[in-house]
Amino acid sequence: MKKFKYLKLSKTKKLRFIDNYFKKKLYIVFLPGFMSDIEGKKPQYLLKFAKRYKLGFLSLEYSGHGKSSGDFIKGNISIWSNDTRRVIKKILKKNNFILIGSSMGAWIALNQFKYFKAQIKGFIGIGSAPEFLTKLMWNKFPKKTKKELLKTGKILIKNGDYEYPITLQLIKDGRKNKVLHKKINSKIDVTMFHGQKDEVVPVSFSRLVLKVFSNAKKKVVIIKNGDHSLSNQTPLKKIIKELHSIIKNII
């Protein structure tokens, strides 16, 4: 496994990342999901692909995620989007790149277009979950949960074997980061992958992302029997195949 590195952003803040450095090549930038790290199958699989085809690669852990510094419950979409912007700027400099966002990572990815529009040459979403904090959490919370969150500022949500701490400041910040009403007019390839059996985020979210792009060559690929993470061999091979075809259109 490639060695992980740290980027020091301040005296108290350092973010863990993994890269395959190339001075003037096209990069692949993978943005992980909520509470995810860069040791999972997707970033490692994509890194191998980048190395094989001599492409640049970058993936990071937002503050409070993985082994990056910071307290997860103090983080939010604004902070994690800013983390991403700073790491891309520092590592990629002027290089062009294809963005790949998994779940919440697709939301963070959409926030990057305002900074790197000219450098972003393609976008792939995996189980994309923009605005999930409002649409899938707050709007669906029972009254009792909302009351507890408003009173204590924090709740624990169980999802399978995982527990997620959800804070009131995170929910409020999510409302400030609306992306689905915006229009991005980049003429790029935009492909959304979504598992047919995704029980976390409905397929409709991937379709909503496509509506944001007014001039893109766009499509949704539904993975039969696919779950939310799409981390096993079959979907990963399909994602790589699509990535290959997007790269061919760029280079």
C-alpha positions as CSV (number, residue, x, y, z in Angstrom):
1,M,0.0,0.0,0.0
2,K,1.2,3.4,-0.9
3,K,2.4,5.5,2.1
4,F,0.0,8.1,3.4
5,K,1.1,11.7,3.8
6,Y,0.0,14.7,5.8
7,L,-0.6,18.2,4.7
8,K,-0.2,20.8,7.5
9,L,-2.7,23.6,7.0
10,S,-2.1,25.3,10.3
11,K,-0.4,24.8,13.7
12,T,-3.3,22.6,14.8
13,K,-4.6,21.2,11.5
14,K,-3.2,18.5,9.3
15,L,-5.0,16.4,6.8
16,R,-4.0,12.9,5.7
17,F,-3.9,12.3,2.0
18,I,-2.6,9.8,-0.6
19,D,-1.3,10.8,-4.0
20,N,0.4,9.7,-7.2
21,Y,2.3,12.9,-8.1
22,F,2.7,14.0,-11.7
23,K,3.8,17.5,-12.7
24,K,1.7,18.1,-15.8
25,K,-0.6,15.1,-16.1
26,L,-4.3,14.7,-15.7
27,Y,-5.3,13.8,-12.2
28,I,-8.1,11.7,-10.7
29,V,-9.4,13.2,-7.4
30,F,-11.4,10.9,-5.2
31,L,-13.6,12.4,-2.5
32,P,-14.8,9.9,0.2
33,G,-18.1,9.9,2.0
34,F,-19.4,10.8,5.4
35,M,-17.1,9.3,8.2
36,S,-15.1,7.5,5.5
37,D,-11.3,7.3,5.2
38,I,-8.8,6.7,2.4
39,E,-8.0,3.1,3.3
40,G,-11.1,1.7,1.7
41,K,-11.4,-0.3,-1.6
42,K,-12.5,2.6,-3.8
43,P,-9.5,5.0,-3.2
44,Q,-7.1,2.1,-3.3
45,Y,-8.6,0.7,-6.5
46,L,-8.5,4.1,-8.2
47,L,-4.9,4.7,-7.1
48,K,-3.8,1.4,-8.7
49,F,-5.6,2.5,-11.9
50,A,-3.9,5.9,-11.9
51,K,-0.5,4.3,-11.4
52,R,-1.1,1.8,-14.2
53,Y,-1.9,4.5,-16.7
54,K,0.6,7.1,-15.3
55,L,-2.0,9.5,-14.2
56,G,-2.0,11.8,-11.2
57,F,-4.1,10.8,-8.2
58,L,-5.3,12.4,-5.0
59,S,-7.6,11.4,-2.2
60,L,-7.9,13.0,1.3
61,E,-9.5,12.6,4.6
62,Y,-11.5,15.7,5.7
63,S,-10.8,17.0,9.2
64,G,-12.2,14.7,11.8
65,H,-12.2,11.8,9.4
66,G,-9.8,8.9,9.4
67,K,-6.4,10.0,10.7
68,S,-6.7,13.7,9.9
69,S,-6.7,16.0,12.8
70,G,-9.9,17.6,14.2
71,D,-13.0,16.5,16.0
72,F,-15.6,15.0,13.7
73,I,-18.6,16.6,15.5
74,K,-17.1,20.1,14.9
75,G,-16.9,19.5,11.2
76,N,-19.5,20.3,8.5
77,I,-20.0,20.6,4.7
78,S,-18.4,24.1,4.6
79,I,-15.3,23.0,6.5
80,W,-14.9,19.7,4.6
81,S,-15.4,21.5,1.2
82,N,-12.8,24.1,2.2
83,D,-10.4,21.2,3.3
84,T,-10.8,19.7,-0.1
85,R,-10.3,23.1,-1.9
86,R,-7.0,23.7,0.0
87,V,-5.6,20.2,-0.6
88,I,-6.4,20.3,-4.3
89,K,-4.9,23.7,-4.7
90,K,-1.7,22.7,-2.9
91,I,-1.2,19.3,-4.5
92,L,-2.6,19.7,-8.0
93,K,-1.7,23.3,-8.6
94,K,-2.7,24.0,-12.2
95,N,-3.2,20.4,-13.3
96,N,-6.6,19.4,-14.8
97,F,-8.5,16.7,-13.0
98,I,-11.5,14.3,-13.0
99,L,-13.6,14.5,-9.8
100,I,-15.0,11.3,-8.3
101,G,-17.3,11.8,-5.3
102,S,-18.7,9.0,-3.2
103,S,-22.0,9.7,-1.3
104,M,-21.3,12.9,0.6
105,G,-18.1,13.2,-1.5
106,A,-20.3,14.1,-4.5
107,W,-21.8,17.0,-2.5
108,I,-18.3,18.2,-1.6
109,A,-17.3,17.7,-5.3
110,L,-20.2,19.9,-6.5
111,N,-18.9,22.6,-4.2
112,Q,-15.5,22.5,-6.0
113,F,-16.8,23.7,-9.3
114,K,-16.9,27.3,-8.1
115,Y,-13.1,27.2,-7.4
116,F,-11.8,24.8,-10.2
117,K,-14.3,25.0,-13.0
118,A,-11.7,25.4,-15.7
119,Q,-9.6,22.5,-14.3
120,I,-12.4,20.0,-13.8
121,K,-12.6,17.9,-17.0
122,G,-15.1,15.2,-15.8
123,F,-17.2,14.2,-12.9
124,I,-18.3,10.7,-11.6
125,G,-20.7,10.3,-8.7
126,I,-21.0,7.1,-6.7
127,G,-24.3,6.8,-4.7
128,S,-24.3,10.6,-4.7
129,A,-25.9,12.3,-1.7
130,P,-26.0,16.1,-2.1
131,E,-28.1,17.9,0.5
132,F,-28.7,14.6,2.4
133,L,-28.6,16.4,5.8
134,T,-31.9,18.1,5.0
135,K,-33.6,15.8,2.6
136,L,-32.7,12.4,4.1
137,M,-32.1,13.4,7.8
138,W,-33.8,16.5,9.1
139,N,-37.0,16.2,6.9
140,K,-37.4,12.6,7.8
141,F,-36.6,12.8,11.5
142,P,-39.5,12.1,13.9
143,K,-40.6,15.0,16.1
144,K,-39.0,13.4,19.1
145,T,-35.6,13.3,17.3
146,K,-35.8,16.9,16.1
147,K,-36.7,18.0,19.7
148,E,-33.7,16.2,21.1
149,L,-31.4,17.7,18.5
150,L,-32.7,21.2,19.1
151,K,-32.4,20.7,22.9
152,T,-29.0,19.0,23.1
153,G,-27.3,20.0,19.9
154,K,-26.3,16.3,19.1
155,I,-27.9,12.9,18.5
156,L,-26.6,9.5,17.6
157,I,-28.0,7.8,14.5
158,K,-27.7,4.1,14.0
159,N,-27.3,2.7,10.5
160,G,-26.5,-1.0,10.4
161,D,-23.4,-1.6,12.5
162,Y,-22.5,2.0,12.5
163,E,-23.4,4.9,14.8
164,Y,-23.2,8.5,13.4
165,P,-23.1,11.5,15.6
166,I,-25.3,14.2,14.0
167,T,-25.0,17.8,15.3
168,L,-27.4,20.7,15.0
169,Q,-24.6,22.9,13.6
170,L,-24.0,20.2,10.9
171,I,-27.7,20.2,9.9
172,K,-27.7,24.1,9.8
173,D,-24.5,24.3,7.8
174,G,-26.0,21.8,5.3
175,R,-28.8,24.3,4.6
176,K,-26.1,26.9,3.6
177,N,-24.6,24.5,1.1
178,K,-27.5,23.9,-1.3
179,V,-26.2,22.8,-4.6
180,L,-29.2,21.2,-6.4
181,H,-30.8,24.5,-7.4
182,K,-27.6,25.7,-9.1
183,K,-26.5,25.4,-12.7
184,I,-23.1,24.3,-13.8
185,N,-22.5,24.9,-17.6
186,S,-19.2,22.9,-18.0
187,K,-19.1,20.9,-21.2
188,I,-17.7,17.7,-19.6
189,D,-18.7,14.1,-19.1
190,V,-20.8,13.6,-16.0
191,T,-21.7,10.0,-15.0
192,M,-23.6,9.0,-11.9
193,F,-23.3,5.4,-10.6
194,H,-26.1,4.3,-8.2
195,G,-26.8,0.9,-6.7
196,Q,-30.3,-0.5,-7.5
197,K,-30.5,-1.7,-3.9
198,D,-29.1,1.4,-2.2
199,E,-31.0,1.6,1.1
200,V,-29.2,4.8,2.2
201,V,-29.6,7.2,-0.7
202,P,-32.4,6.9,-3.4
203,V,-31.4,6.8,-7.0
204,S,-33.4,10.0,-7.5
205,F,-30.5,11.9,-5.9
206,S,-28.2,10.9,-8.8
207,R,-30.8,12.2,-11.3
208,L,-31.0,15.5,-9.4
209,V,-27.3,15.9,-9.7
210,L,-27.5,15.5,-13.5
211,K,-30.1,18.4,-13.7
212,V,-27.4,20.7,-12.2
213,F,-25.3,20.3,-15.4
214,S,-26.8,22.2,-18.3
215,N,-24.2,21.5,-21.0
216,A,-22.6,18.2,-19.9
217,K,-22.7,14.8,-21.7
218,K,-24.5,13.1,-18.8
219,K,-25.9,9.7,-17.8
220,V,-27.0,7.6,-14.8
221,V,-25.7,4.0,-14.6
222,I,-27.8,1.8,-12.3
223,I,-25.8,-1.1,-10.8
224,K,-28.1,-4.1,-10.6
225,N,-28.2,-5.5,-7.0
226,G,-25.7,-2.8,-6.1
227,D,-25.6,-1.4,-2.5
228,H,-24.8,2.2,-1.4
229,S,-21.0,1.9,-1.3
230,L,-20.5,0.0,-4.6
231,S,-17.1,-1.2,-3.3
232,N,-17.0,-4.8,-4.7
233,Q,-15.4,-5.9,-8.0
234,T,-18.3,-5.7,-10.4
235,P,-19.2,-2.0,-9.8
236,L,-15.6,-1.0,-9.4
237,K,-14.8,-2.5,-12.9
238,K,-17.7,-0.6,-14.4
239,I,-16.6,2.7,-12.7
240,I,-13.0,2.1,-14.1
241,K,-14.4,1.4,-17.6
242,E,-16.3,4.7,-17.5
243,L,-13.3,6.5,-16.2
244,H,-11.3,5.1,-19.1
245,S,-13.7,6.4,-21.6
246,I,-13.9,9.9,-20.0
247,I,-10.1,10.1,-20.1
248,K,-10.1,9.1,-23.8
249,N,-12.4,12.1,-24.5
250,I,-10.1,14.4,-22.6
251,I,-6.6,13.4,-23.8
